[in-house]
Amino acid sequence: MAGRQTEAPDSSAVRTALWRAMHVQVDPPPHVLEDEIGLQLAAPDDDWRRRPDMDPRGTSTFRAAIVARARFIEDLIVEQVDHGVTQYVVLGAGLDTFAQRRPEIAARLRVFEIDQPVTQAWKRQRLIELGHGIPDWLRLVPVDFEAGGDWWGQLSAAGFDPGRPAVVVCTGVTMYLTKDATAATVRRLAGLAPGSTLAMTFMLPTELVDEVDRPALEATKPQAQAAGTPFISFYSPQEMLALASDAGFKDARHVSGAALAERYFAGRTDGLRPSSGEDVLVATT
Ligand SMILES: C[S@@+](CC[C@H](N)C(=O)[O-])C[C@H]1O[C@@H](n2cnc3c(N)ncnc32)[C@H](O)[C@@H]1O
C-alpha cells in the first residue's frame, strides 16, 4: 500500500474503492460507474484481487451495491448542480473520487470532503503524489464525528456558506457511528439553507434484509469487527425517516436497495445485482 509515510487509511474506505475498481475490471459493460482512481490512490499489492473480500463471485452483490449507491449519488449531484446548487459536502468521503473523475462538474461547486483526520491526511498526500493535487474548489476538512467537536464550525472555517443551499452526502458511514452521533449530525444538517438536500445511506436490521442476501451479509459482520470497523448501527426505513423529520427536514423519502437495483441493473445479462441491506434517506430542507 502506498502512502506509508502517513498512517494507513480506514480499511472500509479502501474496500469500497477497490470494489468500484473491481466492477470496471471484472464485470462486463455497461458499467454502472467507472472509478479506478480510488484503486490508484490505494495502490494495494499486486495480488489485491485475490483478497477474500474481492472474490469476484462471492462478493459480487456487495460490489454491485457499492457502485449502485455511488451512481445514485453521482446522478443526484449532477441534478442538483443543474438546479443551481453550488456547495457539495461529502461526510465520511473516504476514497471518493468524484472531484477527480468529474472535474467539469466539481469545479462548478465548492466540494467539502469530511473524514477522520488520519484517513484524510493519507488521501491528501496520495492526491498530491499522484498529481491530482487539491484544487481551490476542493476543501478537505478533518473531523471525527464521535469526538464531539465543532465540525460545523470547521466546515464554515473551510469556506462553507450556511446561508446557501448545499447537497450533503453520506454513504456507508452511519453503520460505523453511534446513533447519537448520527442523530446529532442530522439535526445539524436540518439547519441547512432552504433548498438543500441530504442523501444518507443506512444499513437495515437483518430481519428487513432480503432472505437471499442474509447469509453473505451476516458473514461480513465478524469480518468488519475484526478489521476494527464494526457495524454498530442499523435502522429501519421508518426510523430513519422519523430521525430526519424530527430533526426538522421539510421532506424525507426512502430509496430502497431494490429501487436502486431496478434503476441501474435491470436488463443486465450477466446476472449482476446488488445485495439488499443498505437503503438511502433523501431529505430536503
Ligand atoms: C465504508 S467507508 C465509505 C467511504 C465513501 N463514503 C464510500 O461510499 O465509498 C466509511 C468512511 O467513514 C469514515 N468514518 C468512519 N467513522 C468516522 C467518524 N467517526 N468520523 C468521520 N468519519 C468517519 C471512514 O474514515 C471512511 O472513510
The ligand as a MOL file (V3000), in Angstrom:
LIG
                    3D

  0  0  0     0  0            999 V3000
M  V30 BEGIN CTAB
M  V30 COUNTS 27 29 0 0 0
M  V30 BEGIN ATOM
M  V30 1 C -17.1320 2.4880 4.1370 0
M  V30 2 S -16.2440 3.9970 4.0950 0 CHG=1
M  V30 3 C -17.2620 4.9020 2.9420 0
M  V30 4 C -16.4660 5.8690 2.1360 0
M  V30 5 C -17.2420 6.5260 0.9970 0
M  V30 6 N -18.2850 7.3870 1.5080 0
M  V30 7 C -17.8110 5.4820 0.0690 0
M  V30 8 O -19.0270 5.3960 -0.0780 0
M  V30 9 O -17.0150 4.7350 -0.5170 0 CHG=-1
M  V30 10 C -16.6270 4.7590 5.6680 0
M  V30 11 C -15.9720 6.1290 5.8430 0
M  V30 12 O -16.4670 6.7140 7.0520 0
M  V30 13 C -15.3930 7.3340 7.7100 0
M  V30 14 N -15.6980 7.3810 9.1440 0
M  V30 15 C -15.9220 6.3310 9.9690 0
M  V30 16 N -16.0850 6.7710 11.2320 0
M  V30 17 C -15.9650 8.1180 11.1900 0
M  V30 18 C -16.0160 9.1390 12.1780 0
M  V30 19 N -16.2040 8.8480 13.4650 0
M  V30 20 N -15.8390 10.4290 11.7960 0
M  V30 21 C -15.6130 10.7300 10.4900 0
M  V30 22 N -15.5620 9.8030 9.5070 0
M  V30 23 C -15.7280 8.5130 9.8540 0
M  V30 24 C -14.2190 6.4150 7.4140 0
M  V30 25 O -12.9720 7.0410 7.6280 0
M  V30 26 C -14.4710 6.0390 5.9690 0
M  V30 27 O -13.8600 6.9270 5.0740 0
M  V30 END ATOM
M  V30 BEGIN BOND
M  V30 1 1 1 2
M  V30 2 1 2 3
M  V30 3 1 2 10
M  V30 4 1 3 4
M  V30 5 1 4 5
M  V30 6 1 5 6
M  V30 7 1 5 7
M  V30 8 2 7 8
M  V30 9 1 7 9
M  V30 10 1 10 11
M  V30 11 1 11 12
M  V30 12 1 11 26
M  V30 13 1 12 13
M  V30 14 1 13 14
M  V30 15 1 13 24
M  V30 16 1 14 15
M  V30 17 1 14 23
M  V30 18 2 15 16
M  V30 19 1 16 17
M  V30 20 1 17 18
M  V30 21 2 17 23
M  V30 22 1 18 19
M  V30 23 2 18 20
M  V30 24 1 20 21
M  V30 25 2 21 22
M  V30 26 1 22 23
M  V30 27 1 24 25
M  V30 28 1 24 26
M  V30 29 1 26 27
M  V30 END BOND
M  V30 END CTAB
M  END
